[in-house]
Amino acid sequence: MHHDPLVAECLYDRAAIDKLMDDQAALLNVRYADACPLVLCVMTGALVYVGHLLPRLNFSLDLDYVHASRYGDARTGGSLNWVMRPRQSVVDREILLLDDILDEGVTLHEIAEWLKTEGARSVEIAVLTHKQKDFPQPCQPDYPSLMTPDRYVYGFGLDVDGLWRNANGIFVAKPT
C-alpha cells in the first residue's frame, strides 16, 4: 500500500521540524559546549534527522551509529535485533543517542542500558518524534521532540511499510 504524502494528513511540516531541530541544537550546544560526546545515530530511521541536526551543532563530537530494530518493515515491534553495535569504544564516554521516534521506548531503552553496561559515563536521548502512549514507556527523551498521537506516522526518516522515509514532513499513515 502506498501512502502518498500529497494526500495524507500532515502532522508537522518542514518549518515545524526545522524549529524543533533549532530548539534541540540550542540546548545541545549548551550541554555539550565543553565535551566531545560520542553521537550515535540509530539506523536507519534517524539518518535524515541526524543529517539535518548535526550541522546545527557547534561543539566537537565523534559520530558513529548503532543498528538495532524491533520493527524492520513491520508496523508492530518484536524482539530487539542487533545488526551493528558502535565501532568506537563507549567506555567513559558521554553518549548522545539520536533516533527518529520514541514509540514504545523499548528499543531506545535497551540500547541505552547496553551502553551503560559497556561503561558509558552518561547516555542522553534526543528524538525527532515522541509518540504519546496510554502506558508508561521505559525511557523518555532528554530534549524536546514533536509529540505525535498513537497512530502510525512516517516521513523525514520514518518509514511506512518500508517506504516514504523521504517525505518532507511527518504524516499519518492510513490503517492497514
N, C-alpha and C positions, 0 to 999 in steps of 0.2 A: 504494500500500500504506500502510495506517495503522499506526502504532506506538504503541499505547496505553500511556502510562507507568504505568497502573494494573496492567498485567500484564508490563511489561518488567523486565529486570534493572536495578536501581538501583545505580550505582557510588558515587555521592555524593548524600546527602540535603541538604536545605536547611541543616541545622545544620553540616555539613562545609563547605559553600560559604561560609556566614557566618563560620566560624572562619578559613578561608583569607583572606577579604577583610579581616578584623580584623588578621591577621598581616601581610598586604601593607601595609595602611594604616599600621601601626606603623612599618614600615621606610620607607615613602614619606614619612611625616611627619617623620622624622629627616633623610632625604636632601634633601628639598626645603624644609626649615624656613625657609631664608633665600633661597629662589629663587622665581621666578614662572615655572614651566615652561609650555610650550605642551603641553597634554594632547590627544592625537589619538586619537579613537575610530575603530577600523576597522569600518566599516559592512558589513553590517547586524548581523552576529552579536554584536559586542561591546556593542551597545546596552543589553541587560539588565544585563550585568556592570558596565559603566561607570555606569549609573544607580544601582546599589547601592553601588559603590565610592566615588564622588565625595563623598557625604555623610559618609564616614568620614575624609576628608582635611581637615586643619586648616591648610593653607597657601594663599596666594593662587595662582591659576592662570588661564591662558587656556584656553578649551576650543574645539576645532574638530574636524573629522573628515576622514577620507580614506575613499574608497570604491574599493577595488581588490579583485578576487577572481580566483581561478583555478578556482572551483568553480561559481558560480551555483547552480542547483538540482541539480547532478550530484554524484556521490559520489567522483569522481576529478578531480584538478586538471589544468588545461590551461595555456595561456599566460596571463600576467597581463593583466587587463583593467582599465585605469584608468577609473573612472566620474567621480571627483571628487578633485582634489588639494586640499590645505589652502587655505583662503581667506586665512589670515593668513601673513605672511612668516615663514619659518623661519630666516632669516639671523641668526646669532649667538644663537640660542635653544637652551635646554635643552629637549629633546623627550622626553615620556613617551608612548610608543606603547602603547595598550591594545587587546587583541584577545581573542576568546573562546577561541581554540585555537592552539597552535603544533603543526601537524600535520607536514607535510614541512618546513616552515620557509621555503619559497621565497617566499611572499607577504610575510611579515614582513621577510625579508632584503632583498628588492627594494625595499620601501617604505623601510626604514632606510637602504639605500645611496642611494636617491634623495634622502632628506632630507639626508644628509651632503654629497652633491654640490651641493645647493642652498644649503649654508652653515650647516647646523645645528651648533652648538657641541658638542652631545652628543645621543645617542639611546639611551634605555633602553627595554626592553621588559618589560611585565608582561602575563601572560595568565591566564585562568581555568583552562584545562586545557592540559596538555603531553602529547602522545601519544608513547609510547615506540616507537621505531623500531629496526630492525635495521641501519640505515645512518646515517652522520653527517648531522645536519641543519645547514644553513649558518648558523644563528643559534641562540641559546639565550635563554631568558628571564633577566632580571636579578633577578627576585624569585621567591619560592616559588610553585608552582602545583599544581593537582590532577593527579597523574600518571594517565594512562589507558593501557590496553593498546592495541595496534594493531588496534583494532576501531572501527567507525563509532559515534560517540557523539552524543547530542543532549540538548537541554534547556537551560534558563537562557540562552537566546540562540542556542545551536547548533541547527541545523535538521536534519531528516531528510526528504529528498525535498521540501524546501520547507516542511515543517510542524513543529509541536511546539516552536518556539522558546520557547513559553510554559510548557513543562513545568517544574515546580518541583523540579528535581534534575538530575543527569547520569545518563543512561540509555544502555544498549547497544541499538543498532538491530539488528533481525533482518536476516540477509543477504538480498540480493535474489535 
